[in-house]
């Protein structure tokens, strides 16, 4: 489940399943959750600077936008 890293965190941290293998290049990584937003709202997927610095990971098409009418599983590119 998404969690906040601290009480003052601006957003929630998402996690990939533990058995996920991330190969070099482009990947579509499911995170095993779906959400239902209220009309007029959006959600965004943004990269974390710690992952970029420490692990060399970034997000393609960042920030990713989840529209209010999207009901599928959330995946990260």
PyMOL Python script that loads the backbone (N, CA, C, O; Angstrom):
from pymol import cmd

cmd.read_pdbstr("""\
ATOM      1  N   UNK A   1       0.847  -1.186   0.000  1.00  0.00           N
ATOM      2  CA  UNK A   1       0.000   0.000   0.000  1.00  0.00           C
ATOM      3  C   UNK A   1       0.887   1.243   0.000  1.00  0.00           C
ATOM      4  O   UNK A   1       1.966   1.235   0.594  1.00  0.00           O
ATOM      5  N   UNK A   2       0.441   2.306  -0.660  1.00  0.00           N
ATOM      6  CA  UNK A   2       1.202   3.560  -0.608  1.00  0.00           C
ATOM      7  C   UNK A   2       1.302   4.068   0.822  1.00  0.00           C
ATOM      8  O   UNK A   2       0.361   3.932   1.604  1.00  0.00           O
ATOM      9  N   UNK A   3       2.434   4.648   1.157  1.00  0.00           N
ATOM     10  CA  UNK A   3       2.640   5.203   2.494  1.00  0.00           C
ATOM     11  C   UNK A   3       3.300   6.569   2.391  1.00  0.00           C
ATOM     12  O   UNK A   3       3.966   6.877   1.402  1.00  0.00           O
ATOM     13  N   UNK A   4       3.111   7.382   3.419  1.00  0.00           N
ATOM     14  CA  UNK A   4       3.818   8.660   3.506  1.00  0.00           C
ATOM     15  C   UNK A   4       5.139   8.425   4.217  1.00  0.00           C
ATOM     16  O   UNK A   4       5.192   7.722   5.225  1.00  0.00           O
ATOM     17  N   UNK A   5       6.209   9.017   3.689  1.00  0.00           N
ATOM     18  CA  UNK A   5       7.526   8.860   4.294  1.00  0.00           C
ATOM     19  C   UNK A   5       7.671   9.614   5.602  1.00  0.00           C
ATOM     20  O   UNK A   5       8.506   9.268   6.439  1.00  0.00           O
ATOM     21  N   UNK A   6       6.858  10.644   5.778  1.00  0.00           N
ATOM     22  CA  UNK A   6       6.866  11.420   7.023  1.00  0.00           C
ATOM     23  C   UNK A   6       5.523  12.130   7.145  1.00  0.00           C
ATOM     24  O   UNK A   6       4.738  12.159   6.197  1.00  0.00           O
ATOM     25  N   UNK A   7       5.270  12.689   8.290  1.00  0.00           N
ATOM     26  CA  UNK A   7       4.001  13.379   8.523  1.00  0.00           C
ATOM     27  C   UNK A   7       3.825  14.563   7.572  1.00  0.00           C
ATOM     28  O   UNK A   7       2.702  14.866   7.169  1.00  0.00           O
ATOM     29  N   UNK A   8       4.902  15.225   7.216  1.00  0.00           N
ATOM     30  CA  UNK A   8       4.844  16.405   6.354  1.00  0.00           C
ATOM     31  C   UNK A   8       5.071  16.089   4.873  1.00  0.00           C
ATOM     32  O   UNK A   8       5.163  17.012   4.064  1.00  0.00           O
ATOM     33  N   UNK A   9       5.162  14.826   4.506  1.00  0.00           N
ATOM     34  CA  UNK A   9       5.401  14.453   3.109  1.00  0.00           C
ATOM     35  C   UNK A   9       4.279  14.987   2.216  1.00  0.00           C
ATOM     36  O   UNK A   9       3.108  14.961   2.596  1.00  0.00           O
ATOM     37  N   UNK A  10       4.643  15.466   1.036  1.00  0.00           N
ATOM     38  CA  UNK A  10       3.673  16.026   0.100  1.00  0.00           C
ATOM     39  C   UNK A  10       2.849  14.952  -0.598  1.00  0.00           C
ATOM     40  O   UNK A  10       1.740  15.231  -1.052  1.00  0.00           O
ATOM     41  N   UNK A  11       3.360  13.749  -0.691  1.00  0.00           N
ATOM     42  CA  UNK A  11       2.661  12.684  -1.389  1.00  0.00           C
ATOM     43  C   UNK A  11       2.907  11.343  -0.741  1.00  0.00           C
ATOM     44  O   UNK A  11       3.473  11.252   0.348  1.00  0.00           O
ATOM     45  N   UNK A  12       2.473  10.308  -1.425  1.00  0.00           N
ATOM     46  CA  UNK A  12       2.625   8.940  -0.936  1.00  0.00           C
ATOM     47  C   UNK A  12       3.678   8.207  -1.765  1.00  0.00           C
ATOM     48  O   UNK A  12       3.812   8.450  -2.964  1.00  0.00           O
ATOM     49  N   UNK A  13       4.407   7.326  -1.131  1.00  0.00           N
ATOM     50  CA  UNK A  13       5.388   6.499  -1.819  1.00  0.00           C
ATOM     51  C   UNK A  13       4.701   5.230  -2.308  1.00  0.00           C
ATOM     52  O   UNK A  13       3.948   4.594  -1.571  1.00  0.00           O
ATOM     53  N   UNK A  14       4.972   4.870  -3.560  1.00  0.00           N
ATOM     54  CA  UNK A  14       4.442   3.644  -4.155  1.00  0.00           C
ATOM     55  C   UNK A  14       5.540   2.592  -4.168  1.00  0.00           C
ATOM     56  O   UNK A  14       6.726   2.919  -4.210  1.00  0.00           O
ATOM     57  N   UNK A  15       5.142   1.342  -4.131  1.00  0.00           N
ATOM     58  CA  UNK A  15       6.112   0.243  -4.079  1.00  0.00           C
ATOM     59  C   UNK A  15       5.802  -0.779  -5.157  1.00  0.00           C
ATOM     60  O   UNK A  15       4.638  -1.051  -5.452  1.00  0.00           O
ATOM     61  N   UNK A  16       6.837  -1.337  -5.735  1.00  0.00           N
ATOM     62  CA  UNK A  16       6.662  -2.421  -6.705  1.00  0.00           C
ATOM     63  C   UNK A  16       6.747  -3.739  -5.950  1.00  0.00           C
ATOM     64  O   UNK A  16       7.399  -3.809  -4.908  1.00  0.00           O
ATOM     65  N   UNK A  17       6.100  -4.784  -6.458  1.00  0.00           N
ATOM     66  CA  UNK A  17       6.199  -6.096  -5.794  1.00  0.00           C
ATOM     67  C   UNK A  17       7.662  -6.520  -5.652  1.00  0.00           C
ATOM     68  O   UNK A  17       8.478  -6.231  -6.527  1.00  0.00           O
ATOM     69  N   UNK A  18       7.996  -7.203  -4.559  1.00  0.00           N
ATOM     70  CA  UNK A  18       9.386  -7.574  -4.255  1.00  0.00           C
ATOM     71  C   UNK A  18      10.050  -8.414  -5.335  1.00  0.00           C
ATOM     72  O   UNK A  18      11.266  -8.331  -5.506  1.00  0.00           O
ATOM     73  N   UNK A  19       9.295  -9.216  -6.063  1.00  0.00           N
ATOM     74  CA  UNK A  19       9.891 -10.082  -7.072  1.00  0.00           C
ATOM     75  C   UNK A  19      10.050  -9.409  -8.432  1.00  0.00           C
ATOM     76  O   UNK A  19      10.383 -10.076  -9.412  1.00  0.00           O
ATOM     77  N   UNK A  20       9.818  -8.096  -8.509  1.00  0.00           N
ATOM     78  CA  UNK A  20       9.919  -7.371  -9.768  1.00  0.00           C
ATOM     79  C   UNK A  20      11.374  -7.229 -10.197  1.00  0.00           C
ATOM     80  O   UNK A  20      12.235  -6.843  -9.406  1.00  0.00           O
ATOM     81  N   UNK A  21      11.631  -7.543 -11.448  1.00  0.00           N
ATOM     82  CA  UNK A  21      12.960  -7.367 -12.028  1.00  0.00           C
ATOM     83  C   UNK A  21      12.901  -6.164 -12.961  1.00  0.00           C
ATOM     84  O   UNK A  21      12.078  -6.116 -13.876  1.00  0.00           O
ATOM     85  N   UNK A  22      13.775  -5.198 -12.723  1.00  0.00           N
ATOM     86  CA  UNK A  22      13.841  -4.017 -13.568  1.00  0.00           C
ATOM     87  C   UNK A  22      15.079  -4.142 -14.438  1.00  0.00           C
ATOM     88  O   UNK A  22      16.205  -4.034 -13.954  1.00  0.00           O
ATOM     89  N   UNK A  23      14.859  -4.371 -15.726  1.00  0.00           N
ATOM     90  CA  UNK A  23      15.957  -4.509 -16.673  1.00  0.00           C
ATOM     91  C   UNK A  23      16.367  -3.142 -17.204  1.00  0.00           C
ATOM     92  O   UNK A  23      15.569  -2.205 -17.183  1.00  0.00           O
ATOM     93  N   UNK A  24      17.600  -3.019 -17.680  1.00  0.00           N
ATOM     94  CA  UNK A  24      18.007  -1.759 -18.316  1.00  0.00           C
ATOM     95  C   UNK A  24      17.094  -1.451 -19.500  1.00  0.00           C
ATOM     96  O   UNK A  24      16.654  -2.362 -20.202  1.00  0.00           O
ATOM     97  N   UNK A  25      16.815  -0.193 -19.718  1.00  0.00           N
ATOM     98  CA  UNK A  25      15.946   0.203 -20.824  1.00  0.00           C
ATOM     99  C   UNK A  25      14.560   0.557 -20.335  1.00  0.00           C
ATOM    100  O   UNK A  25      14.383   0.966 -19.187  1.00  0.00           O
ATOM    101  N   UNK A  26      13.582   0.402 -21.201  1.00  0.00           N
ATOM    102  CA  UNK A  26      12.202   0.756 -20.875  1.00  0.00           C
ATOM    103  C   UNK A  26      11.466  -0.432 -20.288  1.00  0.00           C
ATOM    104  O   UNK A  26      11.567  -1.552 -20.789  1.00  0.00           O
ATOM    105  N   UNK A  27      10.727  -0.179 -19.225  1.00  0.00           N
ATOM    106  CA  UNK A  27       9.948  -1.216 -18.546  1.00  0.00           C
ATOM    107  C   UNK A  27       8.573  -0.664 -18.221  1.00  0.00           C
ATOM    108  O   UNK A  27       8.428   0.534 -17.974  1.00  0.00           O
ATOM    109  N   UNK A  28       7.574  -1.511 -18.218  1.00  0.00           N
ATOM    110  CA  UNK A  28       6.255  -1.163 -17.678  1.00  0.00           C
ATOM    111  C   UNK A  28       6.103  -1.978 -16.410  1.00  0.00           C
ATOM    112  O   UNK A  28       6.038  -3.207 -16.452  1.00  0.00           O
ATOM    113  N   UNK A  29       6.047  -1.288 -15.284  1.00  0.00           N
ATOM    114  CA  UNK A  29       6.055  -1.957 -13.988  1.00  0.00           C
ATOM    115  C   UNK A  29       4.707  -1.763 -13.294  1.00  0.00           C
ATOM    116  O   UNK A  29       4.381  -0.645 -12.897  1.00  0.00           O
ATOM    117  N   UNK A  30       3.920  -2.826 -13.139  1.00  0.00           N
ATOM    118  CA  UNK A  30       2.665  -2.720 -12.399  1.00  0.00           C
ATOM    119  C   UNK A  30       2.956  -2.595 -10.900  1.00  0.00           C
ATOM    120  O   UNK A  30       3.897  -3.200 -10.388  1.00  0.00           O
ATOM    121  N   UNK A  31       2.138  -1.804 -10.211  1.00  0.00           N
ATOM    122  CA  UNK A  31       2.351  -1.661  -8.761  1.00  0.00           C
ATOM    123  C   UNK A  31       1.216  -2.263  -7.946  1.00  0.00           C
ATOM    124  O   UNK A  31       1.123  -2.040  -6.739  1.00  0.00           O
ATOM    125  N   UNK A  32       0.359  -3.022  -8.606  1.00  0.00           N
ATOM    126  CA  UNK A  32      -0.685  -3.805  -7.929  1.00  0.00           C
ATOM    127  C   UNK A  32      -1.738  -2.981  -7.197  1.00  0.00           C
ATOM    128  O   UNK A  32      -2.302  -3.447  -6.208  1.00  0.00           O
ATOM    129  N   UNK A  33      -2.013  -1.756  -7.669  1.00  0.00           N
ATOM    130  CA  UNK A  33      -3.125  -0.995  -7.098  1.00  0.00           C
ATOM    131  C   UNK A  33      -3.870  -0.275  -8.213  1.00  0.00           C
ATOM    132  O   UNK A  33      -3.322  -0.030  -9.288  1.00  0.00           O
ATOM    133  N   UNK A  34      -5.112   0.056  -7.945  1.00  0.00           N
ATOM    134  CA  UNK A  34      -5.928   0.905  -8.810  1.00  0.00           C
ATOM    135  C   UNK A  34      -6.656   1.877  -7.888  1.00  0.00           C
ATOM    136  O   UNK A  34      -6.911   1.562  -6.726  1.00  0.00           O
ATOM    137  N   UNK A  35      -6.988   3.054  -8.402  1.00  0.00           N
ATOM    138  CA  UNK A  35      -7.697   4.049  -7.592  1.00  0.00           C
ATOM    139  C   UNK A  35      -8.895   4.570  -8.371  1.00  0.00           C
ATOM    140  O   UNK A  35      -8.966   4.423  -9.591  1.00  0.00           O
ATOM    141  N   UNK A  36      -9.823   5.169  -7.667  1.00  0.00           N
ATOM    142  CA  UNK A  36     -10.970   5.833  -8.283  1.00  0.00           C
ATOM    143  C   UNK A  36     -10.986   7.265  -7.753  1.00  0.00           C
ATOM    144  O   UNK A  36     -11.305   7.509  -6.590  1.00  0.00           O
ATOM    145  N   UNK A  37     -10.638   8.195  -8.619  1.00  0.00           N
ATOM    146  CA  UNK A  37     -10.609   9.600  -8.233  1.00  0.00           C
ATOM    147  C   UNK A  37     -11.978  10.242  -8.438  1.00  0.00           C
ATOM    148  O   UNK A  37     -12.753   9.814  -9.293  1.00  0.00           O
ATOM    149  N   UNK A  38     -12.263  11.256  -7.657  1.00  0.00           N
ATOM    150  CA  UNK A  38     -13.480  12.037  -7.853  1.00  0.00           C
ATOM    151  C   UNK A  38     -13.321  12.884  -9.113  1.00  0.00           C
ATOM    152  O   UNK A  38     -12.211  13.295  -9.448  1.00  0.00           O
ATOM    153  N   UNK A  39     -14.427  13.145  -9.812  1.00  0.00           N
ATOM    154  CA  UNK A  39     -14.391  14.001 -10.991  1.00  0.00           C
ATOM    155  C   UNK A  39     -13.777  15.350 -10.640  1.00  0.00           C
ATOM    156  O   UNK A  39     -14.041  15.909  -9.576  1.00  0.00           O
ATOM    157  N   UNK A  40     -12.961  15.858 -11.542  1.00  0.00           N
ATOM    158  CA  UNK A  40     -12.313  17.147 -11.317  1.00  0.00           C
ATOM    159  C   UNK A  40     -10.953  17.040 -10.657  1.00  0.00           C
ATOM    160  O   UNK A  40     -10.290  18.056 -10.451  1.00  0.00           O
ATOM    161  N   UNK A  41     -10.515  15.814 -10.315  1.00  0.00           N
ATOM    162  CA  UNK A  41      -9.215  15.607  -9.677  1.00  0.00           C
ATOM    163  C   UNK A  41      -8.314  14.774 -10.573  1.00  0.00           C
ATOM    164  O   UNK A  41      -8.778  14.104 -11.496  1.00  0.00           O
ATOM    165  N   UNK A  42      -7.043  14.827 -10.291  1.00  0.00           N
ATOM    166  CA  UNK A  42      -6.059  13.991 -10.959  1.00  0.00           C
ATOM    167  C   UNK A  42      -5.052  13.523  -9.924  1.00  0.00           C
ATOM    168  O   UNK A  42      -4.935  14.106  -8.847  1.00  0.00           O
ATOM    169  N   UNK A  43      -4.340  12.482 -10.255  1.00  0.00           N
ATOM    170  CA  UNK A  43      -3.215  12.022  -9.435  1.00  0.00           C
ATOM    171  C   UNK A  43      -1.984  12.056 -10.329  1.00  0.00           C
ATOM    172  O   UNK A  43      -2.096  11.954 -11.551  1.00  0.00           O
ATOM    173  N   UNK A  44      -0.810  12.199  -9.723  1.00  0.00           N
ATOM    174  CA  UNK A  44       0.426  12.232 -10.491  1.00  0.00           C
ATOM    175  C   UNK A  44       1.428  11.251  -9.922  1.00  0.00           C
ATOM    176  O   UNK A  44       1.507  11.046  -8.710  1.00  0.00           O
ATOM    177  N   UNK A  45       2.189  10.651 -10.815  1.00  0.00           N
ATOM    178  CA  UNK A  45       3.312   9.795 -10.448  1.00  0.00           C
ATOM    179  C   UNK A  45       4.568  10.602 -10.727  1.00  0.00           C
ATOM    180  O   UNK A  45       4.795  11.033 -11.858  1.00  0.00           O
ATOM    181  N   UNK A  46       5.376  10.806  -9.713  1.00  0.00           N
ATOM    182  CA  UNK A  46       6.592  11.614  -9.845  1.00  0.00           C
ATOM    183  C   UNK A  46       7.797  10.814  -9.369  1.00  0.00           C
ATOM    184  O   UNK A  46       7.677   9.966  -8.485  1.00  0.00           O
ATOM    185  N   UNK A  47       8.955  11.084  -9.954  1.00  0.00           N
ATOM    186  CA  UNK A  47      10.166  10.381  -9.516  1.00  0.00           C
ATOM    187  C   UNK A  47      10.644  10.902  -8.168  1.00  0.00           C
ATOM    188  O   UNK A  47      10.322  12.021  -7.769  1.00  0.00           O
ATOM    189  N   UNK A  48      11.405  10.087  -7.486  1.00  0.00           N
ATOM    190  CA  UNK A  48      12.021  10.474  -6.218  1.00  0.00           C
ATOM    191  C   UNK A  48      13.501  10.731  -6.459  1.00  0.00           C
ATOM    192  O   UNK A  48      14.171   9.936  -7.118  1.00  0.00           O
ATOM    193  N   UNK A  49      14.007  11.826  -5.935  1.00  0.00           N
ATOM    194  CA  UNK A  49      15.407  12.179  -6.161  1.00  0.00           C
ATOM    195  C   UNK A  49      16.354  11.150  -5.559  1.00  0.00           C
ATOM    196  O   UNK A  49      17.431  10.916  -6.108  1.00  0.00           O
ATOM    197  N   UNK A  50      15.980  10.533  -4.450  1.00  0.00           N
ATOM    198  CA  UNK A  50      16.833   9.515  -3.830  1.00  0.00           C
ATOM    199  C   UNK A  50      17.030   8.305  -4.726  1.00  0.00           C
ATOM    200  O   UNK A  50      18.128   7.751  -4.788  1.00  0.00           O
ATOM    201  N   UNK A  51      15.974   7.887  -5.421  1.00  0.00           N
ATOM    202  CA  UNK A  51      16.109   6.756  -6.344  1.00  0.00           C
ATOM    203  C   UNK A  51      17.006   7.118  -7.521  1.00  0.00           C
ATOM    204  O   UNK A  51      17.809   6.300  -7.969  1.00  0.00           O
ATOM    205  N   UNK A  52      16.872   8.322  -8.012  1.00  0.00           N
ATOM    206  CA  UNK A  52      17.718   8.744  -9.130  1.00  0.00           C
ATOM    207  C   UNK A  52      19.185   8.815  -8.701  1.00  0.00           C
ATOM    208  O   UNK A  52      20.067   8.346  -9.420  1.00  0.00           O
ATOM    209  N   UNK A  53      19.439   9.388  -7.555  1.00  0.00           N
ATOM    210  CA  UNK A  53      20.812   9.548  -7.075  1.00  0.00           C
ATOM    211  C   UNK A  53      21.421   8.217  -6.639  1.00  0.00           C
ATOM    212  O   UNK A  53      22.527   7.875  -7.058  1.00  0.00           O
ATOM    213  N   UNK A  54      20.712   7.473  -5.808  1.00  0.00           N
ATOM    214  CA  UNK A  54      21.278   6.266  -5.205  1.00  0.00           C
ATOM    215  C   UNK A  54      21.190   5.016  -6.068  1.00  0.00           C
ATOM    216  O   UNK A  54      22.055   4.145  -5.988  1.00  0.00           O
ATOM    217  N   UNK A  55      20.151   4.921  -6.895  1.00  0.00           N
ATOM    218  CA  UNK A  55      19.927   3.693  -7.664  1.00  0.00           C
ATOM    219  C   UNK A  55      20.002   3.896  -9.177  1.00  0.00           C
ATOM    220  O   UNK A  55      19.988   2.921  -9.928  1.00  0.00           O
ATOM    221  N   UNK A  56      20.081   5.139  -9.631  1.00  0.00           N
ATOM    222  CA  UNK A  56      20.105   5.404 -11.064  1.00  0.00           C
ATOM    223  C   UNK A  56      18.772   5.164 -11.741  1.00  0.00           C
ATOM    224  O   UNK A  56      18.732   4.915 -12.946  1.00  0.00           O
ATOM    225  N   UNK A  57      17.662   5.233 -10.982  1.00  0.00           N
ATOM    226  CA  UNK A  57      16.327   4.998 -11.533  1.00  0.00           C
ATOM    227  C   UNK A  57      15.587   6.307 -11.730  1.00  0.00           C
ATOM    228  O   UNK A  57      15.653   7.207 -10.893  1.00  0.00           O
ATOM    229  N   UNK A  58      14.887   6.402 -12.837  1.00  0.00           N
ATOM    230  CA  UNK A  58      14.043   7.554 -13.113  1.00  0.00           C
ATOM    231  C   UNK A  58      12.745   7.075 -13.735  1.00  0.00           C
ATOM    232  O   UNK A  58      12.565   5.878 -13.962  1.00  0.00           O
ATOM    233  N   UNK A  59      11.854   7.991 -14.008  1.00  0.00           N
ATOM    234  CA  UNK A  59      10.570   7.665 -14.629  1.00  0.00           C
ATOM    235  C   UNK A  59      10.502   8.300 -15.999  1.00  0.00           C
ATOM    236  O   UNK A  59      10.811   9.480 -16.165  1.00  0.00           O
ATOM    237  N   UNK A  60      10.093   7.508 -16.987  1.00  0.00           N
ATOM    238  CA  UNK A  60       9.837   8.035 -18.309  1.00  0.00           C
ATOM    239  C   UNK A  60       8.473   8.709 -18.269  1.00  0.00           C
ATOM    240  O   UNK A  60       7.600   8.284 -17.512  1.00  0.00           O
ATOM    241  N   UNK A  61       8.275   9.744 -19.062  1.00  0.00           N
ATOM    242  CA  UNK A  61       6.993  10.436 -19.122  1.00  0.00           C
ATOM    243  C   UNK A  61       6.592  10.987 -17.754  1.00  0.00           C
ATOM    244  O   UNK A  61       5.481  10.758 -17.274  1.00  0.00           O
ATOM    245  N   UNK A  62       7.510  11.709 -17.148  1.00  0.00           N
ATOM    246  CA  UNK A  62       7.287  12.195 -15.796  1.00  0.00           C
ATOM    247  C   UNK A  62       6.976  13.685 -15.799  1.00  0.00           C
ATOM    248  O   UNK A  62       7.641  14.430 -16.519  1.00  0.00           O
ATOM    249  N   UNK A  63       5.996  14.159 -15.027  1.00  0.00           N
ATOM    250  CA  UNK A  63       5.139  13.337 -14.174  1.00  0.00           C
ATOM    251  C   UNK A  63       4.064  12.625 -14.989  1.00  0.00           C
ATOM    252  O   UNK A  63       3.580  13.136 -15.998  1.00  0.00           O
ATOM    253  N   UNK A  64       3.710  11.440 -14.525  1.00  0.00           N
ATOM    254  CA  UNK A  64       2.620  10.687 -15.142  1.00  0.00           C
ATOM    255  C   UNK A  64       1.301  11.136 -14.539  1.00  0.00           C
ATOM    256  O   UNK A  64       1.196  11.297 -13.323  1.00  0.00           O
ATOM    257  N   UNK A  65       0.295  11.339 -15.378  1.00  0.00           N
ATOM    258  CA  UNK A  65      -1.012  11.816 -14.914  1.00  0.00           C
ATOM    259  C   UNK A  65      -2.036  10.683 -14.931  1.00  0.00           C
ATOM    260  O   UNK A  65      -2.158   9.957 -15.918  1.00  0.00           O
ATOM    261  N   UNK A  66      -2.763  10.544 -13.835  1.00  0.00           N
ATOM    262  CA  UNK A  66      -3.902   9.625 -13.749  1.00  0.00           C
ATOM    263  C   UNK A  66      -5.165  10.479 -13.767  1.00  0.00           C
ATOM    264  O   UNK A  66      -5.411  11.253 -12.842  1.00  0.00           O
ATOM    265  N   UNK A  67      -5.959  10.335 -14.816  1.00  0.00           N
ATOM    266  CA  UNK A  67      -7.186  11.108 -14.942  1.00  0.00           C
ATOM    267  C   UNK A  67      -8.295  10.526 -14.070  1.00  0.00           C
ATOM    268  O   UNK A  67      -8.242   9.361 -13.674  1.00  0.00           O
ATOM    269  N   UNK A  68      -9.294  11.348 -13.778  1.00  0.00           N
ATOM    270  CA  UNK A  68     -10.390  10.938 -12.896  1.00  0.00           C
ATOM    271  C   UNK A  68     -11.177   9.749 -13.449  1.00  0.00           C
ATOM    272  O   UNK A  68     -11.767   8.995 -12.676  1.00  0.00           O
ATOM    273  N   UNK A  69     -11.196   9.570 -14.771  1.00  0.00           N
ATOM    274  CA  UNK A  69     -11.981   8.464 -15.331  1.00  0.00           C
ATOM    275  C   UNK A  69     -11.171   7.193 -15.557  1.00  0.00           C
ATOM    276  O   UNK A  69     -11.719   6.214 -16.066  1.00  0.00           O
ATOM    277  N   UNK A  70      -9.892   7.168 -15.201  1.00  0.00           N
ATOM    278  CA  UNK A  70      -9.079   5.962 -15.372  1.00  0.00           C
ATOM    279  C   UNK A  70      -9.364   4.994 -14.228  1.00  0.00           C
ATOM    280  O   UNK A  70      -9.348   5.388 -13.062  1.00  0.00           O
ATOM    281  N   UNK A  71      -9.621   3.746 -14.553  1.00  0.00           N
ATOM    282  CA  UNK A  71      -9.959   2.748 -13.533  1.00  0.00           C
ATOM    283  C   UNK A  71      -9.082   1.509 -13.593  1.00  0.00           C
ATOM    284  O   UNK A  71      -9.350   0.536 -12.888  1.00  0.00           O
ATOM    285  N   UNK A  72      -8.045   1.521 -14.415  1.00  0.00           N
ATOM    286  CA  UNK A  72      -7.192   0.338 -14.533  1.00  0.00           C
ATOM    287  C   UNK A  72      -6.096   0.300 -13.493  1.00  0.00           C
ATOM    288  O   UNK A  72      -5.973   1.197 -12.659  1.00  0.00           O
ATOM    289  N   UNK A  73      -5.302  -0.752 -13.557  1.00  0.00           N
ATOM    290  CA  UNK A  73      -4.161  -0.879 -12.663  1.00  0.00           C
ATOM    291  C   UNK A  73      -3.141   0.214 -12.982  1.00  0.00           C
ATOM    292  O   UNK A  73      -2.918   0.542 -14.147  1.00  0.00           O
ATOM    293  N   UNK A  74      -2.538   0.763 -11.962  1.00  0.00           N
ATOM    294  CA  UNK A  74      -1.501   1.778 -12.145  1.00  0.00           C
ATOM    295  C   UNK A  74      -0.190   1.080 -12.472  1.00  0.00           C
ATOM    296  O   UNK A  74       0.222   0.148 -11.783  1.00  0.00           O
ATOM    297  N   UNK A  75       0.457   1.544 -13.532  1.00  0.00           N
ATOM    298  CA  UNK A  75       1.768   1.036 -13.933  1.00  0.00           C
ATOM    299  C   UNK A  75       2.718   2.224 -14.077  1.00  0.00           C
ATOM    300  O   UNK A  75       2.297   3.350 -14.341  1.00  0.00           O
ATOM    301  N   UNK A  76       3.980   1.950 -13.899  1.00  0.00           N
ATOM    302  CA  UNK A  76       5.015   2.966 -14.012  1.00  0.00           C
ATOM    303  C   UNK A  76       5.902   2.626 -15.193  1.00  0.00           C
ATOM    304  O   UNK A  76       6.284   1.469 -15.368  1.00  0.00           O
ATOM    305  N   UNK A  77       6.238   3.627 -16.014  1.00  0.00           N
ATOM    306  CA  UNK A  77       7.149   3.404 -17.135  1.00  0.00           C
ATOM    307  C   UNK A  77       8.556   3.781 -16.683  1.00  0.00           C
ATOM    308  O   UNK A  77       9.504   3.677 -17.462  1.00  0.00           O
TER     309      UNK A  77
END
""", "prot")
cmd.dss("prot")
cmd.show_as("cartoon", "prot")
cmd.util.cbc("prot")
cmd.orient("prot")
